[in-house]
């Protein structure tokens, strides 16, 4: 099946981090800098509400 949005790029970017992320989430302690790889922003930089 064709992938017109190239969604595979997210899988490839996450590939080296996914197991570590799962382990950190299960332990309840985030230690790495993976949040934007696993949960990418939809649009623009993060802005605070206040």
N, CA, C and O of each residue as an XYZ file, in Angstrom:
200
protein
N       0.845     -1.181      0.000
C       0.000      0.000      0.000
C       0.892      1.246      0.000
O       1.891      1.303      0.718
N       0.533      2.210     -0.785
C       1.292      3.463     -0.878
C       1.136      4.277      0.410
O       0.116      4.197      1.094
N       2.157      5.049      0.715
C       2.155      5.883      1.922
C       2.374      7.334      1.490
O       3.498      7.831      1.566
N       1.320      8.019      1.039
C       1.488      9.372      0.506
C       1.970     10.387      1.540
O       2.483     11.442      1.167
N       1.815     10.092      2.826
C       2.237     11.027      3.874
C       3.589     10.653      4.482
O       4.068     11.321      5.398
N       4.195      9.590      3.973
C       5.503      9.138      4.461
C       5.487      8.932      5.975
O       6.386      9.395      6.678
N       4.470      8.239      6.470
C       4.333      8.005      7.908
C       5.407      7.066      8.449
O       5.661      7.042      9.653
N       6.030      6.305      7.577
C       7.094      5.392      7.990
C       8.254      6.153      8.642
O       8.996      5.585      9.443
N       8.408      7.419      8.303
C       9.497      8.221      8.881
C       9.387      8.292     10.401
O      10.404      8.375     11.090
N       8.166      8.260     10.930
C       7.988      8.280     12.382
C       8.454      6.964     13.002
O       9.103      6.960     14.047
N       8.122      5.859     12.357
C       8.585      4.562     12.852
C      10.101      4.486     12.836
O      10.711      3.982     13.779
N      10.707      4.982     11.771
C      12.162      4.949     11.664
C      12.817      5.846     12.713
O      13.848      5.479     13.275
N      12.241      7.006     12.984
C      12.798      7.917     13.987
C      12.664      7.335     15.392
O      13.530      7.551     16.239
N      11.588      6.603     15.639
C      11.328      6.041     16.962
C      12.061      4.729     17.207
O      12.212      4.305     18.353
N      12.509      4.095     16.151
C      13.024      2.734     16.224
C      14.075      2.524     17.309
O      13.991      1.548     18.054
N      15.038      3.391     17.416
C      16.102      3.202     18.383
C      15.728      3.569     19.806
O      16.507      3.311     20.724
N      14.575      4.154     20.019
C      14.192      4.666     21.334
C      13.000      3.946     21.962
O      12.784      4.046     23.169
N      12.244      3.240     21.175
C      10.953      2.726     21.628
C      11.047      1.831     22.863
O      10.250      1.982     23.789
N      11.990      0.915     22.896
C      12.106      0.009     24.053
C      12.464      0.772     25.324
O      11.937      0.489     26.401
N      13.364      1.740     25.186
C      13.745      2.549     26.347
C      12.541      3.343     26.849
O      12.323      3.450     28.056
N      11.767      3.894     25.926
C      10.576      4.662     26.300
C       9.606      3.782     27.084
O       9.107      4.189     28.133
N       9.339      2.591     26.584
C       8.418      1.682     27.274
C       8.923      1.355     28.675
O       8.143      1.335     29.627
N      10.221      1.100     28.805
C      10.793      0.788     30.120
C      10.658      1.972     31.069
O      10.323      1.794     32.240
N      10.917      3.178     30.573
C      10.803      4.367     31.419
C       9.360      4.610     31.840
O       9.103      4.957     32.993
N       8.425      4.434     30.929
C       7.018      4.634     31.263
C       6.551      3.606     32.292
O       5.802      3.938     33.211
N       6.991      2.362     32.137
C       6.602      1.322     33.087
C       7.198      1.572     34.468
O       6.571      1.261     35.480
N       8.408      2.131     34.514
C       9.050      2.385     35.806
C       8.495      3.641     36.480
O       8.666      3.835     37.683
N       7.831      4.489     35.691
C       7.276      5.720     36.235
C       8.269      6.864     36.307
O       7.984      7.892     36.922
N       9.445      6.701     35.680
C      10.482      7.736     35.708
C      11.007      7.993     34.306
O      11.676      7.138     33.726
N      10.711      9.159     33.759
C      11.234      9.550     32.448
C      12.641     10.094     32.643
O      12.852     11.032     33.412
N      13.602      9.500     31.944
C      14.991      9.927     32.086
C      15.577     10.455     30.785
O      16.461     11.311     30.812
N      15.108      9.966     29.660
C      15.669     10.346     28.367
C      14.973     11.553     27.756
O      13.996     12.075     28.294
N      15.503     11.979     26.623
C      14.955     13.129     25.885
C      14.267     12.624     24.618
O      14.696     12.941     23.508
N      13.223     11.856     24.778
C      12.577     11.192     23.659
C      11.168     11.693     23.382
O      10.553     11.253     22.411
N      10.649     12.573     24.175
C       9.229     12.917     24.118
C       8.789     13.406     22.732
O       7.701     13.054     22.277
N       9.606     14.200     22.065
C       9.204     14.739     20.752
C       9.365     13.728     19.632
O       8.764     13.884     18.569
N      10.168     12.692     19.851
C      10.266     11.624     18.853
C       9.062     10.700     18.922
O       8.540     10.263     17.897
N       8.635     10.412     20.126
C       7.539      9.470     20.307
C       6.181     10.151     20.154
O       5.250      9.564     19.601
N       6.066     11.371     20.634
C       4.827     12.141     20.530
C       5.120     13.443     19.780
O       5.217     14.498     20.407
N       5.263     13.390     18.449
C       5.630     14.600     17.701
C       4.552     15.679     17.772
O       3.364     15.383     17.904
N       4.987     16.927     17.682
C       4.055     18.055     17.690
C       3.294     18.086     16.380
O       3.823     17.717     15.332
N       2.061     18.525     16.448
C       1.257     18.621     15.241
C       1.643     19.824     14.397
O       1.672     19.745     13.169
N       1.941     20.943     15.061
C       2.191     22.163     14.316
C       2.970     23.147     15.176
O       2.605     23.380     16.328
N       4.017     23.716     14.646
C       4.756     24.784     15.305
C       5.416     24.398     16.617
O       5.259     23.272     17.089
N       6.153     25.329     17.206
C       6.820     25.064     18.481
C       5.828     25.055     19.635
O       4.739     25.623     19.546
N       6.225     24.399     20.719
C       5.365     24.373     21.908
C       5.302     25.761     22.526
O       6.326     26.420     22.706
N       4.121     26.186     22.841
C       3.925     27.479     23.492
C       3.187     27.246     24.796
O       2.265     26.432     24.855
N       3.581     27.948     25.831
C       2.879     27.807     27.103
C       1.572     28.592     27.063
O       1.434     29.546     26.297
N       0.626     28.188     27.887
C      -0.684     28.840     27.909
C      -0.649     30.176     28.646
O      -1.580     30.971     28.512
N       0.384     30.438     29.407
C       0.377     31.656     30.206
C       1.540     32.460     30.021
O       1.663     33.518     30.636
